[in-house]
């Protein structure tokens, strides 16, 4: 876990912090974030979470029997000559 101390800066009646680039890159923060409170902590997350909710959608598809391939698999020359188990 990375721990960095940074000062609070006054912005009108609010306060702000500067998040170091190394932490922004590590978490993948963009131009907008979600901030929530959990006990005595502020949780800052990126708003765009790729594939968020996919597991639930896959489970729903499987429960409906809707998780099969649309096209039949087609063997290629590579499959027949180069593929090794």
N, CA, C and O of each residue as an XYZ file, in Angstrom:
340
protein
N       0.845     -1.174      0.000
C       0.000      0.000      0.000
C       0.888      1.234      0.000
O       1.845      1.314      0.770
N       0.575      2.186     -0.854
C       1.321      3.443     -0.909
C       0.681      4.450      0.032
O      -0.528      4.677     -0.018
N       1.492      5.050      0.887
C       1.000      6.095      1.780
C       1.789      7.355      1.495
O       3.018      7.364      1.562
N       1.064      8.430      1.173
C       1.683      9.715      0.857
C       0.972     10.780      1.679
O      -0.258     10.811      1.721
N       1.733     11.653      2.331
C       1.131     12.783      3.040
C       1.067     13.965      2.092
O       2.013     14.238      1.353
N      -0.061     14.664      2.123
C      -0.234     15.836      1.269
C      -1.080     16.857      2.037
O      -1.981     16.471      2.781
N      -0.804     18.139      1.866
C      -1.561     19.149      2.623
C      -2.967     19.351      2.059
O      -3.212     19.131      0.873
N      -3.877     19.771      2.925
C      -5.216     20.184      2.508
C      -5.098     21.642      2.064
O      -4.459     22.448      2.741
N      -5.705     21.978      0.941
C      -5.671     23.360      0.458
C      -7.085     23.928      0.501
O      -8.053     23.218      0.231
N      -7.197     25.192      0.835
C      -8.499     25.842      0.924
C      -8.962     26.238     -0.482
O      -8.217     26.854     -1.244
N     -10.193     25.876     -0.804
C     -10.813     26.220     -2.085
C     -12.188     26.791     -1.735
O     -13.157     26.043     -1.606
N     -12.272     28.109     -1.583
C     -13.519     28.725     -1.133
C     -13.852     28.225      0.253
O     -13.020     28.295      1.157
N     -15.083     27.710      0.435
C     -15.485     27.144      1.716
C     -15.129     25.665      1.826
O     -15.359     25.047      2.865
N     -14.576     25.101      0.772
C     -14.237     23.683      0.744
C     -12.745     23.494      0.952
O     -11.999     24.459      1.117
N     -12.329     22.263      0.942
C     -10.918     21.902      1.007
C     -10.630     20.919     -0.106
O     -11.519     20.196     -0.554
N      -9.400     20.895     -0.547
C      -9.001     19.968     -1.587
C      -7.652     19.371     -1.271
O      -6.930     19.852     -0.398
N      -7.322     18.323     -1.989
C      -5.999     17.719     -1.878
C      -5.432     17.548     -3.280
O      -6.174     17.434     -4.256
N      -4.129     17.531     -3.364
C      -3.462     17.223     -4.627
C      -3.027     15.769     -4.561
O      -2.303     15.373     -3.648
N      -3.463     14.981     -5.519
C      -3.121     13.560     -5.543
C      -1.887     13.396     -6.427
O      -1.922     13.769     -7.600
N      -0.809     12.852     -5.895
C       0.412     12.675     -6.686
C       0.173     11.794     -7.916
O      -0.618     10.852     -7.879
N       0.869     12.120     -8.996
C       0.713     11.411    -10.269
C       0.935      9.916    -10.123
O       0.229      9.121    -10.745
N       1.900      9.527     -9.314
C       2.187      8.099     -9.154
C       0.958      7.353     -8.619
O       0.708      6.217     -9.023
N       0.195      7.969     -7.724
C      -1.017      7.341     -7.203
C      -2.132      7.359     -8.236
O      -2.877      6.386     -8.358
N      -2.256      8.447     -8.977
C      -3.270      8.541    -10.035
C      -3.049      7.442    -11.070
O      -3.994      6.776    -11.494
N      -1.789      7.260    -11.470
C      -1.464      6.226    -12.455
C      -1.686      4.827    -11.890
O      -2.165      3.937    -12.592
N      -1.341      4.641    -10.637
C      -1.460      3.334    -10.002
C      -2.920      2.880     -9.931
O      -3.210      1.696    -10.107
N      -3.830      3.809     -9.677
C      -5.242      3.480     -9.537
C      -5.999      3.638    -10.856
O      -7.039      3.009    -11.050
N      -5.489      4.466    -11.753
C      -6.160      4.704    -13.024
C      -7.256      5.745    -12.923
O      -8.304      5.610    -13.554
N      -7.021      6.786    -12.131
C      -8.017      7.850    -12.000
C      -8.056      8.695    -13.265
O      -7.022      8.957    -13.879
N      -9.249      9.118    -13.647
C      -9.411      9.989    -14.803
C      -9.786     11.389    -14.357
O      -9.375     11.833    -13.285
N     -10.559     12.084    -15.169
C     -10.961     13.459    -14.862
C     -12.092     13.542    -13.843
O     -12.331     14.605    -13.270
N     -12.785     12.436    -13.614
C     -13.891     12.425    -12.662
C     -13.733     11.209    -11.758
O     -13.321     10.143    -12.213
N     -14.059     11.367    -10.479
C     -13.932     10.269     -9.524
C     -15.205     10.144     -8.699
O     -16.016     11.070     -8.650
N     -15.376      9.006     -8.056
C     -16.431      8.800     -7.077
C     -15.786      8.872     -5.699
O     -14.741      8.261     -5.470
N     -16.400      9.614     -4.779
C     -15.887      9.714     -3.421
C     -16.973      9.216     -2.477
O     -18.121      9.655     -2.548
N     -16.599      8.298     -1.594
C     -17.544      7.798     -0.598
C     -16.857      7.763      0.764
O     -15.632      7.840      0.862
N     -17.667      7.646      1.806
C     -17.146      7.578      3.172
C     -17.405      6.181      3.709
O     -18.527      5.679      3.642
N     -16.361      5.556      4.244
C     -16.482      4.272      4.926
C     -15.799      4.408      6.272
O     -14.575      4.506      6.363
N     -16.606      4.412      7.302
C     -16.147      4.649      8.671
C     -15.403      5.971      8.726
O     -16.009      7.021      8.511
N     -14.102      5.950      9.009
C     -13.347      7.203      9.118
C     -12.457      7.435      7.901
O     -11.427      8.101      8.006
N     -12.845      6.888      6.744
C     -12.010      6.988      5.540
C     -12.805      7.553      4.366
O     -14.005      7.315      4.230
N     -12.103      8.306      3.528
C     -12.655      8.707      2.238
C     -12.146      7.704      1.209
O     -10.949      7.422      1.155
N     -13.031      7.177      0.408
C     -12.666      6.232     -0.647
C     -12.828      6.966     -1.976
O     -13.916      7.441     -2.300
N     -11.746      7.056     -2.739
C     -11.761      7.726     -4.043
C     -11.536      6.660     -5.103
O     -10.532      5.948     -5.081
N     -12.494      6.555     -6.046
C     -12.418      5.539     -7.102
C     -12.629      6.171     -8.464
O     -13.273      7.214     -8.583
N     -12.084      5.539     -9.487
C     -12.400      6.011    -10.842
C     -13.882      5.764    -11.138
O     -14.443      4.769    -10.679
N     -14.513      6.649    -11.890
C     -15.932      6.464    -12.213
C     -16.127      5.377    -13.249
O     -17.095      4.619    -13.178
N     -15.235      5.290    -14.197
C     -15.364      4.265    -15.234
C     -14.696      2.992    -14.737
O     -13.479      2.943    -14.553
N     -15.517      1.952    -14.519
C     -14.977      0.672    -14.087
C     -15.244     -0.334    -15.190
O     -16.354     -0.853    -15.309
N     -14.221     -0.613    -16.004
C     -14.420     -1.535    -17.118
C     -14.966     -2.884    -16.636
O     -14.500     -3.436    -15.639
N     -15.930     -3.386    -17.339
C     -16.532     -4.688    -17.078
C     -17.273     -4.768    -15.752
O     -17.537     -5.864    -15.259
N     -17.614     -3.612    -15.163
C     -18.367     -3.610    -13.919
C     -19.726     -4.259    -14.159
O     -20.437     -3.882    -15.091
N     -20.085     -5.211    -13.345
C     -21.374     -5.878    -13.452
C     -21.408     -7.050    -14.417
O     -22.445     -7.698    -14.552
N     -20.305     -7.339    -15.089
C     -20.305     -8.428    -16.059
C     -20.584     -9.775    -15.399
O     -21.305    -10.594    -15.969
N     -20.028    -10.025    -14.208
C     -20.246    -11.323    -13.559
C     -21.726    -11.582    -13.342
O     -22.207    -12.684    -13.608
N     -22.447    -10.590    -12.866
C     -23.882    -10.759    -12.647
C     -24.605    -11.018    -13.968
O     -25.517    -11.842    -14.030
N     -24.198    -10.319    -15.013
C     -24.831    -10.524    -16.320
C     -24.540    -11.915    -16.871
O     -25.419    -12.546    -17.459
N     -23.305    -12.400    -16.686
C     -22.965    -13.754    -17.144
C     -23.771    -14.803    -16.383
O     -24.237    -15.775    -16.977
N     -23.938    -14.614    -15.069
C     -24.747    -15.553    -14.276
C     -26.194    -15.549    -14.762
O     -26.816    -16.605    -14.877
N     -26.725    -14.365    -15.047
C     -28.104    -14.272    -15.539
C     -28.241    -14.969    -16.887
O     -29.224    -15.670    -17.127
N     -27.262    -14.779    -17.766
C     -27.296    -15.454    -19.075
C     -27.280    -16.972    -18.897
O     -28.039    -17.686    -19.552
N     -26.411    -17.463    -18.006
C     -26.307    -18.901    -17.786
C     -27.609    -19.455    -17.217
O     -28.028    -20.549    -17.593
N     -28.253    -18.716    -16.315
C     -29.505    -19.202    -15.731
C     -30.621    -19.278    -16.773
O     -31.545    -20.080    -16.635
N     -30.537    -18.445    -17.816
C     -31.533    -18.478    -18.902
C     -31.129    -19.431    -20.020
O     -31.888    -19.635    -20.968
N     -29.924    -20.023    -19.913
C     -29.440    -20.893    -20.988
C     -29.029    -20.100    -22.213
O     -29.021    -20.624    -23.327
N     -28.689    -18.845    -22.009
C     -28.380    -17.945    -23.117
C     -26.871    -17.687    -23.225
O     -26.448    -16.631    -23.694
N     -26.063    -18.663    -22.785
C     -24.617    -18.456    -22.781
C     -23.906    -19.411    -23.736
O     -22.837    -19.935    -23.423
N     -24.497    -19.627    -24.881
C     -23.877    -20.508    -25.877
C     -23.358    -19.679    -27.056
O     -23.752    -18.528    -27.250
N     -22.468    -20.292    -27.834
C     -21.912    -19.612    -29.007
C     -22.995    -19.412    -30.062
O     -23.859    -20.270    -30.246
N     -22.945    -18.292    -30.743
C     -23.918    -18.026    -31.800
C     -23.551    -18.747    -33.087
O     -24.429    -19.168    -33.840
N     -22.254    -18.891    -33.341
C     -21.778    -19.576    -34.543
C     -21.089    -20.870    -34.147
O     -20.492    -20.966    -33.074
N     -21.177    -21.859    -35.016
C     -20.474    -23.114    -34.779
C     -18.961    -22.880    -34.931
O     -18.546    -22.112    -35.799
N     -18.141    -23.524    -34.106
C     -16.694    -23.382    -34.257
C     -16.240    -23.936    -35.616
O     -16.740    -24.963    -36.074
N     -15.302    -23.256    -36.240
C     -14.773    -23.668    -37.530
C     -13.274    -23.894    -37.370
O     -12.537    -22.983    -36.994
N     -12.828    -25.118    -37.659
C     -11.403    -25.429    -37.556
C     -10.647    -24.757    -38.693
O     -11.119    -24.717    -39.829
N      -9.472    -24.231    -38.378
C      -8.624    -23.612    -39.395
C      -7.411    -24.500    -39.645
O      -7.193    -25.481    -38.935
N      -6.633    -24.152    -40.651
C      -5.399    -24.881    -40.931
C      -4.473    -24.859    -39.720
O      -3.822    -25.855    -39.403
N      -4.422    -23.711    -39.048
C      -3.578    -23.594    -37.858
C      -4.045    -24.569    -36.778
O      -3.224    -25.221    -36.132
N      -5.360    -24.670    -36.582
C      -5.897    -25.602    -35.585
C      -5.468    -27.034    -35.885
O      -5.129    -27.790    -34.974
N      -5.483    -27.399    -37.149
C      -5.207    -28.780    -37.537
C      -3.719    -29.103    -37.579
O      -3.338    -30.244    -37.322
N      -2.861    -28.120    -37.900
C      -1.437    -28.442    -38.070
C      -0.524    -27.868    -36.983
O       0.460    -28.515    -36.625
N      -0.810    -26.693    -36.453
C       0.123    -26.036    -35.542
C      -0.262    -26.110    -34.064
O       0.602    -25.994    -33.195
N      -1.529    -26.300    -33.777
C      -1.974    -26.303    -32.376
C      -1.444    -27.544    -31.671
O      -1.550    -28.653    -32.195
N      -0.875    -27.360    -30.487
C      -0.372    -28.480    -29.702
C      -1.035    -28.473    -28.339
O      -1.135    -27.426    -27.701
N      -1.479    -29.608    -27.898
C      -2.085    -29.748    -26.576
C      -1.016    -29.983    -25.564
O      -1.310    -30.130    -24.378
